[in-house]
Amino acid sequence: MRNINWGIIGCGDVTEKKSGQAYNKIPGSSLVAVMRRDAAKAADYAKRHGVGKWYSDAGQLMNDPEVNAVSIATPPAFHLEYALAALNKGLNVYVEKPVTCNAIEARQMADAVNQASGRLTVAHYRRALPMFLKVKELLENDTIGDIRTVQIRMWKTSEPDLVAHPEPNWRVQPELSGGGYFHDLAPHQLDLMLFYFGEPERYHGFSLNQSKITPADDHVCGQIVFKNKVIVNGSWCFNVAESEVTDTCEIIGTKGKITFPFFSSFYVSWKNETGSQTLHFTHPEHIQQPMIAKIVAYFNGEGPNPCSIEEAVTLMKIMDAFTGK
């Protein structure tokens, strides 16, 4: 097993706690270099986290002979460019979500992966968290019978408490993020639907900018029909009153229901003919650490890809259909 020596491209807020420190806490994994276009911020990050090298140019980081894997944690508009460059150099790649701004770019990335010697995984890290694996276990054990419908509701104020709000806020600049808060949050939710229910048969939706507070659409609705005939209905609105904020997923079956949130708290509840139960969970200190452990194994040929680019292409097709791209 060779050591996976990571370089982070885009060492911003998302890497401070969620992922950056996790790379050094997994056997066979080390964070050896970081990059940010702002040299002072790159140097500061490296100093605070004990990283030996920092760069203000992604090309220099990828040319570092010690680096054999890169984590791309920039805004989505730059994911494709950096992924293609890394794959061209034979590096392994871990890409933040959404994997790209749209399905066309995702397909380009997938085609490059198919031709490359390096491997690539997408950061749908909730797949590796015990809370969401519990939901999968309940489904596989037929706890609530045959699944009939899934209802997702993500309603937030115009400044959601789930995301950072840097200045300027790239998350609501479609040319950088691909859309708005839907593009930042929904990939986790929709990816779990693919993880739970498999291949979709068809999907459609719509989006609009109701409030005009930002350039991005703030209201998205969509429906997925899976090949196993499970139907998912989703509603994402980022302009509601504080009193109406919600984050829920209800999976309804012929014997009962599973309920859980995606972001706001950490529990899974279910009820069926025999009764009801709720389990509470604590996420890891570094929420991406379980996923990164699986990725290190995959990069070394010791396990499957925990989230492939082909799965991400399907996800981006769904998001494009929901947002009219």
C-alpha positions as CSV (number, residue, x, y, z in Angstrom):
1,M,0.0,0.0,0.0
2,R,1.6,3.2,-1.1
3,N,1.1,6.4,0.9
4,I,-1.5,8.8,-0.6
5,N,0.1,12.2,-0.5
6,W,-2.5,14.9,-0.9
7,G,-2.4,18.4,-2.3
8,I,-5.5,20.5,-1.8
9,I,-6.4,22.9,-4.6
10,G,-8.6,25.6,-3.0
11,C,-7.9,25.5,0.7
12,G,-10.9,27.6,1.7
13,D,-13.6,27.3,4.3
14,V,-14.8,23.8,3.2
15,T,-11.4,22.3,4.0
16,E,-10.9,24.0,7.4
17,K,-12.8,21.4,9.4
18,K,-14.7,19.1,7.1
19,S,-11.7,17.6,5.2
20,G,-8.3,19.2,5.5
21,Q,-7.3,17.8,8.9
22,A,-8.8,14.3,8.0
23,Y,-6.1,13.6,5.4
24,N,-3.5,13.2,8.2
25,K,-5.7,11.0,10.4
26,I,-6.1,8.1,8.0
27,P,-3.4,5.4,7.8
28,G,-1.5,5.7,4.5
29,S,-2.7,9.2,3.9
30,S,-0.9,12.6,4.4
31,L,-1.6,16.2,3.5
32,V,1.7,17.5,2.0
33,A,0.7,20.6,0.1
34,V,-2.0,23.2,-0.2
35,M,-2.9,25.8,-2.9
36,R,-4.9,29.0,-2.9
37,R,-4.6,31.9,-5.4
38,D,-4.2,34.3,-2.5
39,A,-0.7,33.5,-1.5
40,A,-1.0,35.0,2.0
41,K,-4.1,32.9,2.7
42,A,-2.4,29.7,1.4
43,A,0.7,30.4,3.6
44,D,-1.6,31.0,6.6
45,Y,-3.5,27.8,6.1
46,A,-0.3,25.8,5.8
47,K,1.1,27.3,8.9
48,R,-2.1,26.8,11.0
49,H,-2.5,23.2,9.9
50,G,1.2,22.1,9.9
51,V,1.3,21.5,6.1
52,G,4.9,21.6,4.7
53,K,4.3,23.3,1.4
54,W,1.9,25.9,0.0
55,Y,1.4,27.3,-3.5
56,S,-0.6,30.1,-5.1
57,D,-0.6,28.3,-8.5
58,A,-2.4,24.9,-9.0
59,G,0.0,23.9,-11.7
60,Q,3.0,24.1,-9.4
61,L,1.2,22.0,-6.8
62,M,0.4,19.3,-9.4
63,N,4.0,19.3,-10.5
64,D,5.2,18.7,-7.0
65,P,6.8,15.2,-7.2
66,E,5.6,14.4,-3.6
67,V,1.9,14.9,-4.5
68,N,0.2,11.8,-6.0
69,A,-3.4,12.8,-5.3
70,V,-5.3,16.1,-5.4
71,S,-8.4,17.3,-3.6
72,I,-10.3,19.9,-5.7
73,A,-12.2,22.2,-3.3
74,T,-12.6,25.3,-5.4
75,P,-16.0,26.7,-6.6
76,P,-17.5,24.3,-9.2
77,A,-16.6,26.5,-12.2
78,F,-13.0,25.4,-11.8
79,H,-13.5,21.7,-11.1
80,L,-13.3,20.5,-14.7
81,E,-10.2,22.5,-15.6
82,Y,-8.3,21.2,-12.5
83,A,-9.5,17.7,-12.8
84,L,-8.5,17.4,-16.4
85,A,-5.0,18.8,-15.6
86,A,-4.6,16.4,-12.7
87,L,-5.7,13.3,-14.6
88,N,-3.4,14.3,-17.5
89,K,-0.5,14.1,-15.0
90,G,-1.6,10.7,-13.8
91,L,-2.7,12.0,-10.4
92,N,-5.7,10.6,-8.4
93,V,-8.5,13.1,-7.9
94,Y,-11.1,13.8,-5.2
95,V,-13.6,16.4,-6.4
96,E,-16.0,18.4,-4.3
97,K,-19.7,18.6,-5.1
98,P,-21.3,19.5,-7.3
99,V,-18.8,17.8,-9.5
100,T,-19.2,20.4,-12.2
101,C,-21.5,23.3,-13.1
102,N,-23.6,21.1,-15.4
103,A,-24.0,17.6,-17.0
104,I,-22.0,18.5,-20.1
105,E,-19.0,19.3,-18.1
106,A,-19.5,16.2,-15.9
107,R,-19.5,14.0,-19.0
108,Q,-16.3,15.6,-20.2
109,M,-14.7,14.7,-16.8
110,A,-16.0,11.2,-17.1
111,D,-14.6,10.7,-20.5
112,A,-11.2,11.9,-19.2
113,V,-11.4,9.5,-16.3
114,N,-12.0,6.6,-18.8
115,Q,-8.8,7.5,-20.6
116,A,-6.6,8.2,-17.5
117,S,-4.3,6.1,-15.4
118,G,-5.4,8.0,-12.2
119,R,-8.6,7.4,-10.3
120,L,-11.4,9.9,-9.4
121,T,-14.0,10.0,-6.7
122,V,-16.7,12.6,-6.1
123,A,-17.2,14.1,-2.6
124,H,-20.7,12.8,-1.9
125,Y,-19.4,12.0,1.6
126,R,-22.7,11.4,3.3
127,R,-22.7,8.0,1.7
128,A,-20.1,7.0,4.3
129,L,-21.7,8.5,7.4
130,P,-23.3,6.1,9.9
131,M,-26.6,8.0,10.0
132,F,-27.3,7.7,6.3
133,L,-26.0,4.1,6.2
134,K,-28.6,3.3,8.8
135,V,-31.3,4.5,6.4
136,K,-29.9,2.3,3.7
137,E,-29.9,-0.7,6.2
138,L,-33.5,0.0,7.1
139,L,-34.5,0.0,3.4
140,E,-32.5,-3.1,2.6
141,N,-34.1,-4.9,5.6
142,D,-37.6,-4.2,4.3
143,T,-38.3,-2.3,7.6
144,I,-41.1,-0.2,6.1
145,G,-42.1,-2.6,3.2
146,D,-42.1,-1.6,-0.4
147,I,-41.2,2.0,-1.0
148,R,-44.0,4.1,-2.5
149,T,-42.9,7.7,-2.3
150,V,-40.2,10.0,-0.9
151,Q,-40.8,13.6,0.0
152,I,-37.9,16.0,0.4
153,R,-38.4,19.5,1.7
154,M,-35.5,22.0,2.0
155,W,-36.9,25.4,2.9
156,K,-34.6,28.1,4.2
157,T,-34.4,31.8,4.5
158,S,-32.5,33.9,1.9
159,E,-29.4,33.4,4.0
160,P,-29.3,29.7,5.0
161,D,-27.5,28.9,8.2
162,L,-26.1,25.7,6.6
163,V,-23.5,27.4,4.4
164,A,-20.8,30.0,4.8
165,H,-21.5,33.4,3.3
166,P,-18.1,34.8,2.1
167,E,-17.8,38.2,0.4
168,P,-18.4,38.0,-2.4
169,N,-20.8,35.0,-2.1
170,W,-19.8,32.7,-4.9
171,R,-22.5,30.2,-4.0
172,V,-25.2,32.5,-5.5
173,Q,-23.2,33.5,-8.6
174,P,-24.3,30.9,-11.2
175,E,-21.2,31.5,-13.3
176,L,-19.1,30.1,-10.4
177,S,-21.4,27.7,-8.6
178,G,-23.7,26.5,-11.5
179,G,-26.7,27.9,-9.8
180,G,-27.6,29.0,-6.2
181,Y,-28.0,27.3,-2.8
182,F,-29.8,24.4,-4.6
183,H,-26.5,23.6,-6.3
184,D,-24.6,23.8,-3.1
185,L,-27.0,21.6,-0.9
186,A,-29.1,19.4,-3.2
187,P,-26.3,17.3,-4.5
188,H,-25.9,15.6,-1.1
189,Q,-29.7,14.9,-1.0
190,L,-30.2,13.7,-4.5
191,D,-27.0,11.6,-4.4
192,L,-28.4,9.8,-1.4
193,M,-31.6,9.0,-3.4
194,L,-29.4,7.4,-6.1
195,F,-27.4,5.6,-3.4
196,Y,-30.7,4.2,-1.9
197,F,-32.8,3.6,-5.0
198,G,-30.5,3.0,-7.9
199,E,-30.9,4.1,-11.5
200,P,-33.6,6.7,-12.4
201,E,-36.0,6.1,-15.2
202,R,-37.0,9.7,-15.8
203,Y,-37.0,13.1,-14.1
204,H,-38.2,16.6,-14.6
205,G,-38.7,19.9,-12.7
206,F,-38.5,23.6,-12.8
207,S,-36.8,26.6,-11.0
208,L,-37.3,30.3,-10.8
209,N,-35.9,33.3,-9.0
210,Q,-38.8,34.5,-6.8
211,S,-37.1,37.0,-4.5
212,K,-34.6,38.5,-7.0
213,I,-32.2,39.0,-4.0
214,T,-29.4,37.3,-5.9
215,P,-28.8,36.4,-9.5
216,A,-29.5,32.7,-8.7
217,D,-32.8,30.9,-8.8
218,D,-34.0,30.4,-5.2
219,H,-37.0,28.0,-5.7
220,V,-36.6,24.6,-7.3
221,C,-39.0,21.7,-7.6
222,G,-38.4,18.3,-9.1
223,Q,-39.6,14.7,-9.4
224,I,-37.7,11.5,-10.1
225,V,-39.2,8.1,-11.1
226,F,-36.7,5.3,-10.4
227,K,-36.6,2.1,-12.4
228,N,-37.8,0.2,-9.3
229,K,-40.9,2.5,-9.4
230,V,-39.9,4.6,-6.3
231,I,-41.0,8.2,-6.8
232,V,-39.1,11.1,-5.2
233,N,-40.6,14.6,-5.0
234,G,-38.4,17.4,-3.9
235,S,-39.0,21.1,-3.0
236,W,-36.2,23.5,-2.4
237,C,-37.0,27.1,-1.4
238,F,-34.5,29.7,-0.2
239,N,-36.8,32.6,0.5
240,V,-39.2,31.5,3.3
241,A,-39.8,33.0,6.7
242,E,-37.7,31.9,9.6
243,S,-40.7,30.2,11.2
244,E,-41.1,28.0,8.1
245,V,-37.6,26.7,7.8
246,T,-37.4,22.9,7.4
247,D,-35.1,20.1,6.4
248,T,-36.9,16.8,6.1
249,C,-36.9,13.6,4.2
250,E,-39.8,11.2,4.5
251,I,-39.6,7.7,2.9
252,I,-43.1,6.2,2.8
253,G,-43.6,2.4,2.4
254,T,-46.4,-0.1,2.6
255,K,-45.6,-0.9,6.2
256,G,-44.5,2.5,7.6
257,K,-42.2,5.5,7.3
258,I,-38.6,6.6,7.7
259,T,-37.9,10.2,8.6
260,F,-34.6,12.0,8.8
261,P,-33.0,15.4,8.1
262,F,-30.0,15.9,5.8
263,F,-28.3,18.7,7.5
264,S,-30.0,20.4,10.5
265,S,-29.9,17.6,13.1
266,F,-28.7,14.0,13.4
267,Y,-31.4,11.4,13.8
268,V,-33.2,8.7,12.0
269,S,-36.8,7.8,13.0
270,W,-38.9,5.0,11.7
271,K,-42.3,3.4,12.4
272,N,-44.0,0.3,11.2
273,E,-46.6,-2.3,12.3
274,T,-44.5,-3.3,15.3
275,G,-43.8,0.2,16.7
276,S,-41.6,3.2,16.3
277,Q,-37.9,4.0,17.1
278,T,-35.5,6.9,16.9
279,L,-31.7,6.7,16.8
280,H,-29.6,9.8,17.4
281,F,-26.2,10.2,15.7
282,T,-23.0,12.2,16.2
283,H,-21.1,13.0,13.0
284,P,-17.3,12.7,13.0
285,E,-15.3,15.7,13.9
286,H,-14.1,15.9,10.3
287,I,-17.3,14.9,8.4
288,Q,-15.5,13.8,5.3
289,Q,-13.0,11.4,7.1
290,P,-15.0,8.2,6.7
291,M,-15.3,8.9,2.9
292,I,-11.6,9.8,2.6
293,A,-10.7,6.5,4.3
294,K,-12.7,4.7,1.6
295,I,-11.0,6.8,-1.1
296,V,-7.5,6.0,0.1
297,A,-8.4,2.3,-0.1
298,Y,-9.8,2.8,-3.6
299,F,-6.8,4.7,-4.8
300,N,-4.7,1.8,-3.6
301,G,-6.9,-0.9,-5.3
302,E,-8.1,-2.2,-1.9
303,G,-11.8,-1.3,-2.2
304,P,-14.5,0.0,-4.6
305,N,-15.0,3.5,-5.7
306,P,-17.3,5.0,-3.0
307,C,-18.8,7.5,-5.6
308,S,-17.9,7.3,-9.2
309,I,-17.9,10.1,-11.8
310,E,-20.6,8.1,-13.8
311,E,-22.9,8.4,-10.8
312,A,-22.2,12.1,-10.6
313,V,-23.0,12.5,-14.3
314,T,-26.4,11.1,-13.6
315,L,-26.9,13.4,-10.7
316,M,-25.9,16.4,-12.8
317,K,-28.4,15.4,-15.4
318,I,-31.1,15.4,-12.8
319,M,-30.1,18.8,-11.5
320,D,-30.0,20.2,-15.0
321,A,-33.5,18.8,-15.6
322,F,-34.8,20.4,-12.4
323,T,-33.2,23.8,-13.2
324,G,-34.1,23.9,-16.9
325,K,-30.5,23.7,-18.3
